[in-house]
C-alpha cells in the first residue's frame, strides 16, 4: 500500500504539534472536527480523526525524523453522521 504524504497544521499548547487541526491532501483542505484516538509506537504518533467531510482518517507523524513527516495511514468513509 502506498502511503500518502500530506501537510498537517497542528494546535500547539503545552507542547509543539499537540494535535492536528487541519490537513491538506491531494490539493484539498480538511478541518479536523474530532480527534477520536491517539497512540504511540517507538517512532511515530498516530491520530484517528474525523474530518469535516464526515470521513475517518488515521494520520501518522514520524517522530523519529527531524522534519516530523506526516503520512495518511488509513481512510474510511464515514457513516453519513456529522
ROSE-116506 format. One line per 10 residues: number of its first residue (from 1); for each residue x, y, z of N, C-alpha, C. Coordinates in steps of 0.1 Angstrom, whole numbers, plus 5000, padded with zeros to 4 digits. Example, Ala and Ser with C-alpha at 12.3 -4.5 7.8 and 13.67 -1.06 7.14 Angstrom:
% ROSE-116506
1	5132 4943 5078 5123 4955 5078 5132 4967 5078; 5128 4978 5071 5137 4989 5071 5129 5000 5079 .
% end
This chain:
% ROSE-116506
1	5008 4988 5000 5000 5000 5000 5009 5012 5000; 5006 5022 4991 5014 5034 4990 5009 5044 5001; 5018 5049 5009 5014 5059 5019 5014 5073 5013; 5004 5080 5016 5003 5093 5010 5009 5104 5019; 5016 5113 5014 5022 5124 5021 5011 5135 5022; 5011 5142 5033 5002 5153 5035 5008 5164 5043; 5002 5175 5042 5006 5187 5050 4996 5188 5062; 5001 5189 5074 4992 5190 5086 4995 5202 5094; 4985 5209 5098 4986 5220 5107 4982 5216 5121; 4989 5219 5131 4987 5214 5144 4984 5225 5154 .
11	4976 5222 5164 4975 5231 5176 4987 5229 5185; 4992 5240 5189 5004 5239 5198 5000 5246 5211; 4999 5237 5222 4995 5242 5235 5007 5241 5244; 5007 5232 5253 5018 5230 5263 5030 5225 5255; 5028 5218 5244 5040 5214 5236 5037 5217 5221; 5047 5217 5213 5045 5219 5198 5038 5207 5192; 5030 5210 5182 5023 5199 5174 5016 5190 5183; 5007 5196 5192 5000 5188 5202 4989 5179 5196; 4982 5184 5185 4972 5176 5179 4969 5183 5165; 4965 5175 5155 4962 5181 5142 4949 5188 5143 .
21	4948 5199 5136 4936 5207 5135 4931 5208 5120; 4940 5207 5111 4936 5206 5096 4947 5200 5089; 4943 5195 5077 4953 5189 5069 4950 5190 5054; 4960 5190 5045 4958 5191 5031 4963 5179 5024; 4954 5173 5016 4956 5160 5010 4952 5161 4995; 4961 5159 4986 4959 5160 4972 4952 5173 4968; 4957 5184 4974 4952 5197 4970 4939 5201 4977; 4933 5193 4985 4921 5196 4992 4923 5198 5007; 4918 5208 5013 4919 5210 5028 4908 5204 5035; 4911 5198 5047 4901 5192 5056 4903 5198 5070 .
31	4893 5201 5076 4893 5205 5090 4890 5193 5099; 4899 5191 5109 4897 5181 5119 4885 5185 5129; 4874 5177 5128 4863 5180 5137 4865 5174 5151; 4872 5162 5151 4874 5155 5164 4886 5146 5162; 4894 5145 5173 4904 5135 5174 4898 5124 5183; 4896 5113 5176 4889 5102 5182 4898 5092 5190; 4911 5092 5187 4920 5083 5194 4934 5088 5191; 4943 5085 5199 4958 5088 5197 4966 5077 5204; 4976 5072 5197 4985 5062 5202 4999 5064 5197; 5008 5057 5203 5023 5059 5200 5029 5045 5197 .
41	5040 5046 5189 5049 5035 5188 5063 5041 5189; 5073 5033 5189 5087 5039 5192 5091 5050 5182; 5085 5051 5170 5090 5061 5160 5079 5070 5155; 5067 5069 5160 5056 5077 5155 5045 5080 5165; 5036 5089 5162 5024 5092 5169 5013 5091 5159; 5002 5084 5162 4991 5082 5154 4979 5089 5159; 4971 5094 5150 4958 5101 5154 4947 5096 5145; 4936 5091 5151 4924 5088 5144 4915 5100 5145; 4912 5106 5133 4904 5118 5133 4892 5117 5124; 4882 5125 5127 4870 5127 5119 4872 5141 5113 .
51	4871 5142 5099 4873 5154 5092 4859 5160 5089; 4860 5173 5084 4847 5180 5081 4840 5174 5069; 4845 5164 5062 4838 5157 5052 4831 5144 5057; 4832 5142 5070 4825 5131 5077 4832 5118 5077; 4844 5118 5070 4852 5106 5069 4862 5104 5080; 4867 5092 5082 4877 5089 5093 4890 5087 5086; 4901 5093 5093 4914 5092 5088 4923 5088 5099; 4933 5080 5096 4944 5078 5106 4957 5085 5100; 4961 5094 5108 4973 5102 5104 4985 5098 5113; 4997 5097 5107 5009 5093 5114 5019 5104 5113 .
61	5025 5109 5124 5036 5117 5124 5048 5109 5128; 5058 5109 5120 5070 5102 5123 5079 5110 5132; 5080 5107 5145 5087 5114 5155 5102 5111 5154; 5106 5100 5146 5120 5096 5145 5127 5104 5135; 5120 5113 5127 5127 5121 5117 5127 5136 5122; 5137 5143 5118 5138 5157 5122 5127 5166 5117; 5121 5163 5105 5111 5171 5100 5097 5167 5104; 5096 5155 5111 5083 5151 5116 5073 5148 5105; 5077 5141 5095 5069 5138 5083 5056 5132 5087; 5045 5136 5080 5032 5131 5082 5028 5122 5070 .
71	5020 5111 5073 5015 5102 5063 5000 5099 5066; 4993 5096 5055 4980 5091 5057 4981 5076 5057; 4977 5070 5068 4979 5055 5070 4966 5048 5066; 4954 5054 5069 4942 5047 5067 4931 5058 5064; 4921 5053 5056 4909 5062 5053 4897 5053 5054; 4886 5058 5060 4874 5050 5060 4862 5060 5058; 4854 5057 5048 4842 5065 5045 4833 5066 5058; 4829 5078 5061 4820 5079 5073 4807 5074 5070; 4799 5072 5081 4786 5066 5081 4775 5077 5077; 4779 5089 5074 4770 5099 5070 4766 5108 5082 .
81	4770 5104 5094 4767 5112 5106 4778 5123 5107; 4773 5134 5111 4783 5146 5113 4781 5152 5127 .
% end
